[in-house]
Amino acid sequence: MKARFVFAAAMTGFALIASSVYFAQNQGSANIYSDPENRDKPVVGLVLKYKDGVVPFDIFGNQTGLGNSHGSLVKGVDLGLGMYSADFRKSISEKSALGIAQALVHDQGIESIYLNHVLSDASFREITPKLAVLKASNSPTSVKAVDSWDSQKPSSPKVTLTWNSPTKLNGGKVWGYRIWKFDPVANTYKVIVSNSKSIATTLNISHNLVAGAAASFKVAAVTRSSNLKYTAVSEPSSPARVTPTATPQAPVLQSAGSITSTAPVVIWAVQDKIGRGGLPVSYTVTATASDSTVSNCTTSSNSCTLSGLSSGKIYKVQVTATNARGSSTSALVTESLDPMMSMQWYLDSNFGVNASDAWKITKGSPSIIVAVVDTGITNHPDLNDNVVPGYDFISNSNQSRDGNGRDADPSDPGDYNLTDGTASSWHGTHVAGIIAASSNSIGITGVAPNVKIEPIRVLGPNGGTEADIAAGINWAIGVHINGVPTNQYPAKVVNLSIGSSSFSTCFSNSPTQLAIDESKRRNVTLVTAAGNDNHYATASYPGNCFGNITIGATGYTGDRAYYSNYSGYSSNQGVFIGVDISAPGGDDRAGLGAPAGGQIWSTLNDGTRSPGEPTYGAEEGTSMASPIAAGVVALMYSVRPSLTDDQVWSILSSTSKEFAPSSDCTADLITTTLNNGEKVTTGLCGVGIIDASAALKAVQNLNK
């Protein structure tokens, strides 16, 4: 069974300050949601889900619907997917917040309202320019879009958009232009430039583009009156279409990266039009021996037979794809020599994930991005080469500890707590190393050492809000968020080592659930921790949302870790629900004599409060099991980037290894036949322990 209708989550040392997920249905046009468990927590604001087609902010920046709050709310920030925060000037009680929310339910532009909780007060500023009415001009004409690839940035697609200005201004003057781009996932046009604030009729676009994928644009004129009090936006123009081009993506080897045969056939994943950068591609296979002897073959297909290789030599194989814009080369598959691998029992012990065998197929592709939605990241020589630009989505400057709200720096300033004396955890750094510490002859090796990490900071000293977490997920998967640069490295995998310690409900329209729904639509796999409370995983948020893969923790002996949340039997569904599958998370009580004391060894920092020097250390928790799973999923996508999210789960679940025979994970196994005839066996710890090697071999078999 695809147990991801199952619920669960959690993290080591972090409690999610959960926001609104369930309260009541109002008789007005909008529903209000809040978790009863949060009734005693101060509320910092609301999350407003606007109906499709509603513009959340007018041309002067006023947020739709807030006028009904009688000044209690000030404008917030975009969370993606039509969700926007709206903030109180300072934290208020649940009762007062519900009263203000009631005043907004009759606004016809608002679909749902959620309460957003945090632990401390926050202050905000509001800017309210005047808005009035001006008759709009006619639409711009002769809109054209052309591929304007730039040789200085060969791997980045670029489009130039041109148009003629409107001929009937109806008493106004051109202030700027609004640009829409068709979003194939949402199947609608979405605004990418609200107001250019320029009379120029040419615009170069390099964001929100994919080489090889057709792009369609519309343009509208923004006009205002001579006294600057009145504004209007014209109807959009007819669409202009173009297919941008760029260098091809790096090929992904599907045969071995290290060969000894004298006439091997080298195979790589078929590249679609997007993989080819929108242009015809030729491929060159290069096999290089340790003595620098080289053999090549060239083809336009996805396989090539090398010849002239010498018997007894070991050759390293790479494939280069070339089109008219340039070339890209596959990652080199090598054996790891990192000195601390002996501490990483979770890679290759009896109940590890069989990583070394998986690495004979791939150590990951640099084109696969894993977003780590967490506390941020610190400088570390085992991580730096594998980190792409991320973002800090903590919107409350009083909670961020870096002196501001959202910004482009996802660095972890430390999450120490002066009240209870807790030192900074450097949680995001530890999680990142488990996934993708470099195979660079120092320190450790990540599960997928050649993929890239994208640090997204959503957790501060007091945890985080659902609004910030939802925004972080949305940005990670490529959703446009106003006021934030579009993510240039959309993730294929998102890791959430986050969870609540008390019962929380993941309602079907909550901000986090909507973000997960969008992840599935984009075939991005979201992996969550099951929780560390030795309790039912269905009580831990956000793992109890639908569509993510929820990971329980096992120890060195192959049994459930003593702290790991577990599944409960559902008589309605005939299966155990809560944990989908397990991975090593460490268990210091069952790890005596084991490497790292049976815990998970990874990258850390030696600073007590602020960042100090990079180091390594042991942690345990479902927070550690989740990134192991995320790393394996990244390896799967590296072999076959076109995998669907559902295929990922099907392969993971069908290739998992068994728990230890004496484990409580095997005590109450139930076998169920699904509607499609598939049989699945589930228990307290899900379907089994993740096996990276078996999963990658199954992915390879999809191509046969």
N, C-alpha and C positions, 0 to 999 in steps of 0.2 A: 504494500500500500504506500502511496505517496503520502507519508505521514505528516506532511507540512500543513495539513489543516490542524495539526497538533499545536499546542501552545507551550511556550517557555521563554527563559532568558537569565542573565546575571553577569557580575563582574567581581573581581577581587578588590575589596576595599572601597567600592563605590556604590552609593545608593542613588538611584534616579529620583530627582525631585519631580515626580510625575505630574503632568498637567492633565486637564480635563479629558475624561474618556467616557463617563456615563453619568447622567443625572435624570433628565426628564424630557418628554416630548411636549413642546409648547403648542398651543392651538393657533399661534400665528404662523407666519411663513417660514420662520427659522426654528431650528431645534437647539436647545442648550444642553451641553454635556459637561459633567464633572464627576470625578470618581469620589464616592462617599468617603473613601479612606483619607481623602485630602481635606476634609471639612474643617480641620483645625489648623491648616497651614495657610499662611498669608498668600494672597493672590497678587501677582505683579501686573497682570493684564489679561487680555482675551486674545484668542486666535479666531479670526473671522474667515470662514470659507465662503467666497463669493460665488454666485451662480455664473455659469458659462456666459460669456459675452459682456459681463459687467466690468467696467474699467475701475479698478480700485482707487485710483487717484485721478483727480481732475488735472487740468493743465497747470494749475497753480500749486499742486501738491496736497490739496485737501483729500482726506481719506473718506471714501463712501461710507455712509451710515453713522459716522461718529457724531453728526449733529444731533442725533436723538439721545446721546448720552449726556447732554446738557453740560458739556465741558469736563466730564469726569475722565474722559479718555483722550489721549493724544496719539498721533499717528505712529505706527510702528514700522516694521520692515517686512519685506517680501520673504516668504518661506518657500515659494514655489507652488505650482499646481493650483493657483487661485487662492492660496491661503496667505493671510497677512496677520501679523501681530498688531494689536492696539493696546497701548500701555496706560496704566494708571500713573498718576504723578508720584505716588508712593504706594507701597503695598497696603492692601486693605483686607478685610475679613472675607471669608467665603460667602457669608450672608449678604454683605454689601455688594460684593461682586455679582452675585446672582441677580440682585435687584437692578443693577445697571444693565446686565445682559438682557433682562426682560424688556428694557426700554428699546432694545435694538431688534427684537424678533419680528416686528412688523415691517422692517425695511425690506422691500421687494428684491433688493440686490443681494441680500445675505442668505445663504443656504443653511449654514450651521455656525454655532458659537461654542467655543471651548474655553474653559478657565485654565490659565497658565500660572502655575505656582512656583515660587522660589522662597528662599529662606530669609532674605534680608530686603530692606527697603531699597528703592531706586527712585531717582528723580529724572524727569525728562523735560524737554523743551518742545514747544509747539509753535509752528509758524503757520499763520492762517491768512494768506492773501485773498483778495476779493475775487469772486467769480461772477460773471454776468453773461449776457447773450449777444452774439454777433452772428449774422447770417454767413454761413460758410461759403467759400469760393467753390468754383468747379474743380474737378479732379485734375491733377497733373496728367499730361499726355505724353505719348511717344516714349514710354518707359522701356529701357533696354538693359539687359544684364549680359555681360561678357566675361569670359574667363580671362583673368589678368594675372596669371601665375608670375611670381617674382623669382628670378634666378638667385637672388640673395637669400631667399627663404624657400628652398626647393621642396621641402616636405610640407609646407603650409599652403593650403588652397586659398585663393583670393579671387574676388569678383568685383568688378566695377559696375555700379548702377548709375544710369543717367536718365534724365527726363526733362520735359519742358514744363516751365512754371505755368500755373493756372492763368487763364485769360480773363476771367470774371472774378474780381476780388470783392465785389459787393460792399464797398466802403472800407474794407480792411486793407492791411498791408501784410505781405508775407513775413512771418516771424521765423519759420523753419519748416521742416518736413517730418512726417511720421512714416516709419518704414515697417512693413510687416514681412515675415518670412513664413512659408508654409511648413508646419510641423507635421511630418508624416505619422508620428506616434499618436499625437492628439487628433490628427486628421482635420486640422483647422489652421488658419493663419494666426500667427502670434506676433505681437509688437516686439521688435528688437531695438528700435530707436523711437522713444516717445516723442522727442522734439529735437531736431538737429540744431535748432537755434541759429540757423544760417540760411541765407538766400541761395547758397550754392546748389546747383542742380546735378551735382556729381557726388557720389559717395563710394569710397573703397571699403569693402566688407571683407574681413578676414576671420571673424568669429562666427560660430554657429554653422560652419561649413564642413562638409566631408568630401574629400576628393573622390570622384567617381559617382557621387550621389547627386541626382538632379535637385536643383534649388529653384524655388519660385518666390518672387517678391512682388509686393504692391507698395505704392507710395501715395500719401495724402498730404495736402497742404495745411499747415497750421498758420492761421492769420490772427491779427489782433487790431484793434482800433487805434487811431492816432493818439488817443488819450491813455492808452495802455490798460484800460479797464476791462475791455471786452475781448474775448478770444473765441475761436471756432476752428473746427477740424473738418476738412472736406471728406467726401466719400472717397474710398480708396480707388486707385487707378486699376486698369486692366493688368493682369499679371505679366511679369517678364520672367522667362525661364532660362537657365543655363546649367551646364554640368561642369563644375570646376575640376581641375586636374592638379596632380602633384607627383612626387616620386612614389613608387610603389611601397607598400608595407613590407617589412622584413618577412621572408618566407619562414614557415614553421616546419622543421624536419619531422618526419613521421617514421623514418627508418633510423637506425642507430647513428649517433654522432661520432662514434669511434669504431673503425672497421679494420679487419685484418685480411679479408678476402681479396683475391687478386682481380676479380671482375664483379664488383658489387653493383647492385641496382639501388640507387639512392632515390627515396621517395619523400615528397613534401606535400603539405596540404594544398589543395586546389584553391587558387585565389579568385574571388569574384571581382566584379568591376571596381568595387571599392578597394579591395586588396591590391588591385593593379594600378591604383591611382587614377583610374578613368581612361587608361591608355593601353595599347598593346604592350606585352611584356615578354622579354626573353630571359632565360635562366642559365646561369653558369654554376656548375658544381665544381668545387675545389677540394681536393684531398691532399693534406699536407702531412708528411711523415716527420718524425723527430729530427731527422737529418736534413730537413727542409726540402726533401724531394717532393715535387708537386705533380699531380695529375688533374686534368680538367675534362669536362664534357659540357656541351651547350645544347639547349633544347627550348622549345616553346610550350612543352607539356609539363606535367608535374612529376616526372621521373626521368632518370638518366642513368645509363650504364657506364661506369668508369672502366678504363682499360689501362694496361701497362703498369699496374701496381706490382710491387715486389713482394714475394712471399716472405713471411716472417716479420714484416714491418707493421706498425700500428699507425693508421692514418686518422687525422681529425678532419671531419667533413663539415663544410659550410656551403650554403646556397645563396647566390646573389641574384636578385631580381632587378632588371633594368628596363626602364621605359624612356621616353623622350625627355623626361624631366630629371632623370638621375637614377641612382641605384640604392638598394638597401640589402643588407646581408644578414642571414640568420645568425642567431646566437651560437657561440661555440660551446659544445657540450664537453665538459672536462670533469675529471675526478677531483673531489675536494681534498685539500690538504690542511684544512683549518685545524689548529692544534687543540681546540676545546671540544671537538666532536665527541670525544670519549665521555663528556658530561651529558651529551644529548641522547640519553637512552630512548627517548620518545621517537627517535628517527628509525632505529633498526633493531631494537630488542624484540623479544618474543611477542610483546603486546604493543610494540611501536607501530608506525605506519608504513614500514618497508620503503623508506625514502631512497636508500642507495640503489635499490633495484629499479625504482621509478626514474631515477636520474640517468639510467642507461638509455632512457627514451628522451627525456628532456629535463633540464634544470629550470625551465621556464623561459618565456619570451619577454624581452624588454618592452614589447608593445602591450603586454597585459598589465593593467593597473589594478592594485588592490587598495581601496580606500580604508584607512584606519580611523574610524569615527570615535574619538577618544579624548585624552587630555592634551594632545599635541605631541611634540617630539623634541628631543634634545640632540645636540651635536654628538655624533658617534662615528668613528672611522669604519665600523662594520655596517653602517647604514647609509652614510652620506651619498655614496655613488648610486644608490638605488632609490633615492627620494626625488619625486617630482614636486613642483610647487603645489601646496595645499592652501588652506584658508582657516581663519579663526572665526567661528560663528557664534561665540558667546556675545550676545547683543547687549547685555547689561554690564556697563563698565564697572559697577560696584562688585560684580561677581567674577570679573575676568582676571584680576590681579596683574594685568599688563597695562593698566592706565587708560584703556579705551574699550569701545565695543568691538564690532566686527572690523577685521583688518586682514591683510594678506599674509600675516606672519603667524603660522601655526605653532610657533615655538612654545614649549611648556615652561612657564615661569616658576612652577612648583605649586603643589596643592596642599602644603602643610597646614595644620590647624593649630592656632595658638591656644585655643580653649582646652583641648585635650592633649596637646603636646605631640600630635601625630606628625611625623616627618613626611616630606614629599614622597610620593610613590613612584613617580616616573612611569606610570602605568602604560601610557601610549608608546614609550620607547621600548619597554619590555615586549609588548604585543607586536610591534613592528619587527623586532629582531627575530621572533619566532617565525614570522611569515617570510621575510626576505633579507636576512643578514647576508652580506655578500660572501661568495666563495672566493676569498682573496688571500688565503694563507695566514690570516690573523683571526683570533677569536673563534666565533662559531659559524655555522652554516644554517641559513634559513631553510624552511621546507621547500621554498621555491626561490632559490638565491639569485635568479636572473630576472625576476619580475620586478616591477616598480611599486614603491609604496607612496601613497598620497595621504599625508597627515591632515586630518580635519579636526580641529579643536572644538569640542562642544561641552567639555567637562572642566569645571574650575574647582576651587577649594570646597565648595558646598554641593558638588554634583552638577546637575544641569537640568534644563527645562525641556519639555517635549517640543516646544516651538523651535529651540535651537537645534535639537537633535534631528527633527524632521527637515529643517533647512539644510543641515549638513549632509543628510542622505540625498536630498534632491540635487544639491550642487554636485555631489560626488558622481551621480549618474548622468549629469549633463543637462539637467533642467535649468532653464534660464531663470535667474533671480535678479530682479531689479536692484540696482545699487551695488551689485557685486559683479566683478568681471566673470564672463562665462568661462567655465572650466575647460581648459585646453587639453586636459587629460582625463576624459570620462572613464570612470572605473568599470571594470568587468566583474569585480567582486567587491563587496562591502562587508567589513567586519565590525560587528557591534558587540564588544565585550562590556556590555552595560546591562544593568537590571535593577529592579526595585526589590526591596526585602519584605514589603508587605503586599497584600493582595491588591492588584490593579487590573482593571478590565481594558482590553484592547478593543474598543468599539470599531465597527466596520468603517466609520467615516472619521476616525481620529486622525490627526496630522501625521503621526508615524505610520499608521496603516495605509493611508493614502500614498505616502512616500514608498512604502513597500510594494503596493499595487503597481505604481509606476515603474519600479525596478523590474518587476516581472514582465511588464509590457515591453520593456527594453531588453529583456533577456540578460539582466544583471542578477547575479546570485548574491543574496544577502544572508550572511551567517551570523547567528546570535548565540550568546552563552545561555545556559539553562538555569543558572543560579546556584548560589553557594549556601543554601539554608537547610539542606538535608530535608527538603519538603517537596510537595508537589510542584513541578515546574510550571503548571498552569497558573500559578499565583505570581509569577515573575514577569514583569513588563520591561522591555518590549518583545521578549521572546515569545510571549503568548499571542502575538499577532499572527496573521495567516500569510503564508507564502514564503517565509524565511525558513532556513534550516536551523533547527535548535540543537545545540551540542551539549551533551552531558560529559562528565569527566571521569576517566578511569586512571588507575595508578599503575605502578611498575608490575604488579602481579596480575593485571588484567581484570581486576574487580572494580566495582564502582568506588570512586573516591568517597571517603566518609562524609564529606560536606556536600557532594553534588546533589542537586535537585533531581528528581526522578519522575517517571510517568505514573499515572493512575489509570486503572481500568475503566473504560467507558462501556457500560452495558448496552447503550444505544448503538454504538459503533462496532462493538465486538473486538476492540483492540485497546492496547495501552496508549494513552495520549499524554503528551507533555514533553518528552525528549524524542527527537527524531533518530539520532545516531550519536555515538560517543567517540571521543578521541582522548589521547593522553592529556590529563590536566595536572597530574602530580598528586601524590598522597604521602606525606612525610611519615604517617603512622605505619604505612605498609611498605616503606622504602628503605628500611634499615639495610645498610650495606650496598645499596644501589647508588649509581652515579647521581651526584647532586642531591643526595639524600632522598631520592625518589621524587624530587620536585622538577620543575621545568626551568632549565638554565637558558638565559638569554641576556640581551643587552640591557644595561641600566646606567645610572649616573650616581656618583658618590656624594652629591650635594644633599644636605639635610633639609634646607629650605630652598634656596635658589640653586640653579644648575652649577655643578662642580665639574669634575673630570669624568670622562666616559669610563665605564667599567662593565662588569658582568655580575649576574647574581641569580639566585633561585627564587621562584615564586610558584604558587600552586593555586588552582581555581578553574572554574569553567571559563574564566577570562583567558586562560592559557590554552584550554582545549579548543575554543572557538577559532583562534588564529591558526592553529595546526590544520583544522578543517579548511579554513580559508586558503591556506597555502596549497593544499592538495587540489582544491577547486581551481586555483590559478594555474596549476600544472595541467589540469584537464583542458582548460581553455587555451593553453599554450600549444597543445597538440592539435586541437580543433577549435579555432576561434568562433566558428559558426554554431557551436553547440547551443541548444536552447537551455534555459534554466530548468525546465522539466526534465530534459535529458540528463543534466548534471545530477539531479536528485535520483533519477532512476538508476544511473550507473553507480553512484555512491552507495545506495541502499542494497543493490544486487551484488556488489563485490565486497561488502564488508566482511571482516574476519570475526570469528566467534569469540565470545568472552571466555575467561577462564572457567573450566567446568564447575569449580566450587563457588563461583561468583554468585552474589545475590541477583546479579543481572539475568541469570538463567533460571531463577527460582520459579517464576510464573510466566513462562513464555506462552504466547497464544498465537496460533496460526489461523489466519483468516483468508477466505477467498473473496477477492474484490469483484465488483460488477463486471470488470473486463476479463475476468477469469484468472488474473494474477494472484498468486498466493504470497502472503507476507507474514513473517513471524516477528512479533514485537514483545517487549517486556519492559521492565523498570528503566532500562538504559537505552531504549530504542532498538534498532535492528541489528546492531553490532558495532565493532570498532572499525574506523575508517582504514582502508588499505590503499595507499597511494599507488603501489605498483599494479595491483589488480585493476584499479580504476583506470589507469592510463592505458593498460593493455586493452581494456574494453572500449575505450575511446578509439584506439587504433583500429579495432575490429569494425567500427562503424564505417570505415573507409574501404572495406574490402567487399 
